[in-house]
């Protein structure tokens, strides 16, 4: 029972060097004028005094966004849209850049990445996506679940999009076909929402006598309905156990949800996959430790930060695929011809140090299936 609350022609090195020289003001020591190129003024070669040039720099022209200057130099610009924060996505960005490098693109040399972060505020995503479209980026890559991908899709039907989704992209309307998505969009899905029943089963195996299991979900997440359906189906397999679903949209509501479940004497907690929840990894781990309650998460980072257990896909592999696809599309391939990638393996991570602190004797059968045991 559930109780609800197009490709480009790259300039040869000599041409790039010429472009860099055009950006410089190089007056001779005995002249009072210098020359700036159309890269700065957009008016061809124009003489001006040194004083005028310094005034131009101070006016903010030199502080134009990097993406705008890159477009004028002919470099491709990748717009990166994330529902999370720059701090949260640090490791993911590193993996993405490495994959881009292997595809022949190095940020700051022959490609520019223009970043947009929603910091867990999903309602900011449409405006951020629109800003990338107005910037006329060459491709939009989305991090932080299908909420980012859906925002990008709503903003443009022409700029190529590569998404990372935690849910079946067909079910939520990102694409109509996995093998040939068509249009301007493709990506990868971790199918995390579809693993709710599996994670619940693992939690039951860990604490088989738990009479009440709490579930934390974010009703603002685009896969919320899919998650509830998964829980409804899983609830039918429970024997003498009850699920209590608590909603959490904000940092404060996460704390309130933990308090509510503790007051109802929940014996364990399952945290549903959600980009905002991942943005609050430390908060979740601290709350679970404070209340000494076994908690299962959806990404390895939770267990690495001190959480008890996690089950999900190799998320960093998703960001590698994003980088590979982005490089291929910048080179000229069409996103609609690239199949949506699905996970090939899921990983179970158990933190034995946390288990000992909680006084939990992890079953040997569970330890034997773990892909990683943190001691």
VOMAR-754204 format. One record per residue: residue in one letter; x, y, z of N, C-alpha, C in turn. Coordinates in pm, whole numbers, plus 50000, padded with zeros to 5 digits. Each point is the difference from the previous one (the first is absolute). Last residue first. Example, Ala and Ser with C-alpha at 12.3 -4.5 7.8 and 13.67 -1.06 7.14 Angstrom:
residues 2
S512854977550708500825011950006499235010950073/A500294942849993499115011950000500905012050000/
end
This chain:
residues 375
X535165006350214500334996050138500885010550066/X496434987949553500825010550060500254996450146/X498684972649526499785000350144500995010050059/X497664985649487501015007250078499594999950147/X497534976049686501055003449907501145007350070/X496354962750209500425013949994501135002049898/X497864958150149499515006049875500475014449982/X501054974350391500554992549886499575006149867/X498265016550412501415004049982500604993249877/X495704987650129499975013549947501425004849972/X499414958650207499484998949863499985013849932/X501144996150458501104996149913499554998949855/X497625033850354499984985949959501144996949902/X500285038950373499624998649860500064985249961/X499205025450469500784988849951499564997249856/X499805045850331499344991349902500974989249954/X500435040850303499754987150064499294990249908/X501725046049918498564998450022499664986950070/X504495009649884499565011050086498534998750035/X501824970049687500464996950137499555010950097/X499095007149546499214988750049500404996550144/X502525032249768498715005450043499124989050056/X504064986749819500275008450117498705005850054/X499944975549596500054991550121500295008150125/X497735010849514500975006050090499984992350132/X498624988049460499674998950143501135006150082/X497764997049459501115004550086499544999750144/X498664981849466499595000050140501235003450084/X498485007549450500984997250104499405001650139/X498694987949439499665007850119500974996050110/X500024998549418500184993950132499575009650109/X499545009949538500334985949982500214992950133/X496975046049817501054994350086500214985249973/X498395032649601499434995150125501104993650084/X499385038249555500734989550070499314996450132/X498215020049507500065003250143500654988250072/X501155009849476499054993650093500185004650143/X500905027549533500764993550107499054993950101/X498665027249624500514987349948500764992150105/X498185044250075498894990849979500414986649946/X503125036750061499614993550125498884989849982/X503745011849623498685004750041499584992850128/X505205013449818498964989550003498695005850052/X504255025449961499074999749889498944989250002/X503565016450324500694996649876499044998549882/X498365007950433500725012049959500754997549868/X497884963350200499025009349942500685012849954/X502584967350222499554994849871499045009749931/X501495009750439501095001349903499564995549862/X496984994050356500165014349971501095002049894/X499314956450169498945004149908500155014749961/X502994983250321500224993149873498985004649897/X499505015450443501155006149935500274994049863/X496624980950266499615013549959501135007049925/X500884958450197499224998549877499545013849950/X502174998750411500964996749895499274998949866/X497435005550379500605012649959501114998049898/X497854962150187499035007949924500635012949949/X502434972450290500014994749865499005007649912/X500165008950459501095006649929500144994749858/X496824980650300499605013249952501115006649918/X498534949750104501285006950004499775013749937/X495754977250230500904998449887501345006850028/X497194981950420499665007649881501004997549889/X499194996350572499824991149885499575008349881/X502255002950551499455006049878499874989449893/X500835009050586499974991549881499425007649881/X501255020650441500094985750023500144991949871/X501975050950059498694993549998500164984950008/X503625033149966499644994750132498624993950007/X502445017949608499945011150096499614995350139/X500124969949632501365005050017500075011250102/X495794983149872500724990250082501435004550026/X497455027049714499405000150134500744990350092/X501155001849541500545011250076499415000950140/X498494968349661501154995950079500525011250089/X494814998749853501305002449938501134996650097/X495284996350109499994996349859501315002549928/X498494986050548500025011049903500144994849858/X498424985150548500534995649872499825011049897/X500294993250577499475007349884500704995149874/X499154991750581500534994549874499335006749880/X500625024750478499034992149927500614994949869/X501275032950393500434986050005499024990749930/X500165049750048498854992150046500304985150006/X503375030149857499465006250122498854991850058/X501884987649582500904996850111499465005550131/X497685010349607499894985750025500894995750117/X500255044949853498724997250064499844985250033/X503825013549757500065005250137498704996950074/X500254989449541500884991250077500065004350146/X497555027149697499374986950019500854991050089/X501785042049878498875001650090499344986550028/X503445002049675500515001250138498865001150100/X498854999349535500594987550048500435000750146/X497455029849662499975000750147500594987350063/X499515005349529500605012850035500125001650152/X497684963649823501454998049985500765012750035/X495345002249995500454992050113501504997649992/X497985021349638500075009050116500474992450123/X499254975249602501195008549993500145009550119/X497644951550029499595013649966501255008849997/X498004946350147500945007649918499415013449960/X498594976050466499754998949856501005008549922/X500464975850489500035013149938499844998349849/X498694970550469500434999249861499915013949939/X500354978250534499565010249904500594997149862/X498604974650521500965002049891499415010249904/X497704988550395501214992350031501085001649895/X495715032050209500514993049882501314993150035/X496675027250281500804988250032500364991849876/X497775044150053499134988649968500714986750019/X502365040350066498875000550093499044988449977/X503565005749699500514995550130498864999750104/X499065017549576500174985549993500534994450132/X499525046949954498694993649995500134984849999/X503945026149978499375001050133498674992850002/X502215003549586500714990950091499345000050137/X498385031149698499604986649960500694989450087/X501185045650049498674997550056499534985849967/X504085015249812500124998150144498674996650065/X499915010649547500764987550018500134996950148/X498115041149872499054988849993500694986550011/X502595040149986499244999250123499064987949999/X502435009249607500904995850107499244998450131/X496894994649581501005009750041500904994250109/X496314976149805500385008349885501175009250032/X497254952250174501025009950036500445007349875/X496114960450230500445009049895501055009850051/X498494947350148500075014050043500565008449885/X497664947650110500625009249905499935014350054/X499884946650191499525013450030500765009849909/X498744943450039500805010749945499365013350036/X499934947650237499305011649947501005010049944/X499464942550129500755012550005499205011249933/X498954951750023500015005350135500795012750015/X500844980149566499314991050093500145005350142/X500395017849439500375001150142499154990550085/X499615009049518500834988550038500385000150147/X497455035049777499224987649995500794987750040/X501945043749957499234998750124499204987050002/X502445014549613500834993450101499234997550128/X497915024049651500214986149959500814992450105/X499385045750066498704993250010500154985349965/X503725028049939499764997150141498684992650021/X501105015049566500934989550041499774995950146/X497615036649836499514987749940500874988250039/X501385042750130498844995550079499434987149945/X503515020349760500474994750128498854994850085/X499045022149597500614987049972500454993550130/X498395043850024498904990649974500534985949973/X503175035550053499284997250124498914989449980/X503455022549701499744985650003499214995850123/X501405045849922499194996049885499674985149997/X500705030850450500834992849903499134994549889/X498415021950399500325009349892500834993349890/X498714978450416498865001149909500235009749884/X503394968550300499825014249967498855001349899/X501264961450409499875003349858499855015049985/X501204956950380500055014449973499975002449849/X498424959050368500495003349866499945015049982/X499934958750426499685013249948500635002149862/X498244955850304501105005449919499555013449943/X498534962750416499675011949923501255005149929/X500164959750253498555000649978499575011849913/X504654969050027499525013950009498505000649973/X503264961749994498935001050100499465014150016/X503694987049697498804992149967498845001550098/X504425026049830499245000950126498674992849980/X503114996349651500915005150103499335000550136/X497534987849616500984989550028500955004250112/X496915031349838499314989650077500954988750037/X501615033249718499825005550133499294990050091/X500504989349546501304999650067499895005250143/X496185003049725500314986150034501324998550072/X498785042249830499174996650115500264985650045/X502065014949610500635006050118499204997050126/X498194985449590501244992850029500675005550125/X496235022349831499614987250061501244991950039/X500675040849766499465002450134499674986950071/X501825010549540500654991050095499495001950143/X498805026749609499484986549977500604989850095/X501495045049992498644999650055499404986249986/X504285008449810500034999650147498604998950060/X502195000149527498864992050045499964998750152/X503085025049688500464990950104498914991050052/X500995025849501499124998950116500564989950098/X501585035149554500174987650075499075000250120/X500025025649479500645000550132500174986450061/X497675037249581500404986450037500655000850138/X497325034249587500314996050138500394985350011/X497955029349634501255006450040500524995150134/X496804971449641500015013950043501385004750039/X499304947750046499555009949904500085014250054/X501024952650183499185010250065499465010749905/X501594948749973500125011449910499125011250053/X500564963250280501014996349901500245011249898/X496655003750351501354999450056501064997749893/X495145026449968500624987349966501445000150050/X497145036850071498944990349969500564986249969/X501765042350344500114994549864498844990449979/X499865026550382501225005949944500214995649856/X496334987450330499825008649884501235006949946/X499074965950367499805013950043499975009849883/X500574952449937498875001450092499745014550038/X503814988349740498774998749921498795002550088/X504344999050194499745012449926498784999449909/X501254975450479499764996149862499635012449919/X502815011950421498754992949977499904996349853/X503415027650188499934989650102498804991049982/X503255030649639498714998450067500084988950104/X502955036149658500194988950093498724999150082/X501095022449476499525000150138500504988050078/X500745033849537500424987250054499675000150149/X498625029749517499954998150146500494986050033/X499965040349562500174986350050500054999550152/X497275037849724501344998150056500124985750053/X495755012549829501034999949896501424997850053/X495725006950236499764988149918501074998649893/X499395025450525500464999949860499664986949932/X498635012050455500575012849958500405000349853/X498274961450243498945010049988500525013149943/X503044965250095499134996149889498905010249977/X502845005450374500715002849875499134996749880/X498324989250422500085014649987500695003849869/X499844954650116498675004749960499995015249982/X503934979750167499774996449861498665005049949/X501065005550456500835008849916499774997249853/X497864972550309499465013550015500785010049914/X501284953550049499155003649886499365013750014/X504714990250258498724993549979499205005549884/X504515016150132499015001550108498624994749966/X503265019349613500314992250119498815001150096/X500895009649433499305001950128500454990150105/X501505027749510500184987650076499395002250137/X499805024249479499685000950142500154986250062/X502095028749541499424988050055499705002450148/X501605035149727499964989849895499324987250046/X498845051850170501024989750018499834989449892/X497785045650093500254992849875501174990250014/X497645030650318501445000949981500434993149871/X495544997250145500275013649955501495002249975/X498724959150185499485000949864500275013949942/X501054992750447500954993049914499565000449854/X497135017950327501195008649988501064993449912/X496084975950111499735010449901501215009049980/X500174967650339500044993749868499795010249890/X499555014650440501404996949973500154993549863/X495655008650160500685012549967501474997649966/X497424962550145499535005349871500725012749958/X501074980350436500524993249881499475005649868/X498875011250476500945008649929500434994249866/X497174977550325499255010349929500905009849926/X501684964450284499544995449870499275010849921/X503874999250376498735007249984499464997349859/X504314984650169498914992550061498645006749989/X504015018949802500214998650145498814993350070/X501105012249518498735003450065500084998650152/X503695010949573499714991850118498695004650064/X503245002649515498825005350066499624990550113/X504535011849627499304992850107498775007550051/X503354993149545499275010750067499054993650101/X504734986349708498824995150071499405011650078/X503384992649536499675007650121498754993850063/X504364985349638498594999550036499815008050128/X504284993549809499214999249877498514997850026/X503005014350359500894999549884499214999549869/X497935000550437500885011449999500975000349883/X498114953250132499365012550041501035011250006/X500284957649675500555004350129499405013650034/X499204954349647499645013750039500505003050141/X500144956749745500715010149924499715014350038/X498574956350197499335002049872500615011149918/X501524990050434500274988049922499335000849863/X499185034750305501415000249959500324988149911/X495755001850200500125009849892501435000349946/X499234974150377499424993549882500045009449879/X501385017450410500964989849956499504992949875/X497165031050215501095006749929501004989949945/X496514983650271499475005049874501105006549917/X501014986650438499844988249914499515004349862/X500305033450326501354995149967499934988149906/X495995017450176500565009049899501374995149957/X497944977750355499324996949874500555008649887/X501495008450440500564987549948499384996349866/X498295039150215501445001249972500584987449937/X495325014350155500324993649873501505000249967/X498125020150399499514986349997500474992649876/X500995046250044500734992150100499594985449996/X497705031349731501344997649948500814991350096/X494714993750016500955011050018501354996349941/X495014981749821500754999850126500935012150008/X497314988349621499065003350107500705000950134/X502155009849496499894990650111498995004750103/X502305007849464498895003550088499864989450108/X503615020049598499784989450098498975004750102/X501845011049466499255005050114499724988750096/X503925009049612499114990350063499315006650118/X502575017849524499655002750140499014989350047/X504125008449588498704994750041499775002650148/X503065033049693500064987950081498594994950031/X501365041449754499654988149924500114987150078/X500545047850131501234993949951499714987549918/X496475023250208500575009149903501304994549943/X497904976250344499214999049878500555009349893/X501895002050427500384987749931499254998649870/X498975035550289501285002349935500424987849920/X496124996050257499775009549892501305002649925/X500164972550385499324993349889499805009449882/X501825016250410500954992349922499354993649879/X498035045550205500054985850034500934992549905/X501125050950079498934992549934500104985350040/X502925037750129499404990350092498814992949938/X502495035649791500954989050020499434989450092/X497495038949920500104992349877500924988150019/X499045035150329499394986950013500064991749874/X501925045050124498555000849975499304986750010/X504835008150035499265002550123498515000249980/X502894995149627500144988550089499175001850126/X500245036149706499204989249943500064987750088/X502745036550106498605002750035499094989149948/X504474998049878499854996750143498585002550046/X501065012849564500024985450011499814995650145/X500425045649899498694995049957499934984850016/X504095020750092499035003850102498614994749965/X503504995249689500144990750111498985002950108/X498565013749514501085003450091500074989750110/X498294986949510499525007350116501205003050088/X498264976049481501005006550085499345006950118/X498404955349713499655013750035501075006250087/X498344955749655501145005550072499765014850024/X495604971149958501244999749924501125006150083/X495714995250184500005010649900501254999849912/X498684974950419499054996349897499975010149887/X502734997150429499095010949965498914996049902/X503274967950174499595008450112498925009849959/X501744971049679499674990950110499515007950120/X501745020649610498544998450005499594990250107/X504685023850083499344993349888498514999450019/X503955037750151499254988650050499214994149885/X504555034450095498964995049911499344987750062/X502735048750169500124985649985498804995349918/X503025049450118498794992549965500314985249996/X503215035350081498975002250100498724992249970/X505644992049891498705003749946498985001450112/X504674985550041499975014149967498695004349933/X500984954250147500265008750115499895014849967/X497034963849740501435002450012500235010550107/X495664967850023500555012449947501525000150008/X495974964350037501474999349997500595012649941/X495444971250206500335013749963501525000950007/X496864954249909500965007850077500055014649951/X497444962849810499415004250126500905009650077/X501244978449590499035010749975499385005250128/X502924962750005500735012549980499045011649979/X498264956250032500475004750131500725013449987/X498584978649609498855005150075500435005350135/X503224978949731499655013149945498855006250078/X501224956350103501025009450050499705014149950/X497344965349838499695002750141500985010050058/X500794984949565498835008750003499615003550143/X503484969249929500435013549960498845009850006/X499194953850087500695006850110500425014149963/X495754981149746501344994650027500705008550103/X494624995949989501115007849950501314992750024/X495154974949933500875005950102501175007349935/X494814988749853501374999049948500945007050096/X495094974550118500705012549971501364997149939/X494554974350065501475000150015500635013249960/X494684992350185500834999949873501515001050022/X474084901854021499875013650050500195007749864/X498584947150079500565011649930499775012850075/X500554943750065499305011550055500615012349940/X499684945249856500735012749996499135010850060/X500484942550021499155011950000500895012450000/
end
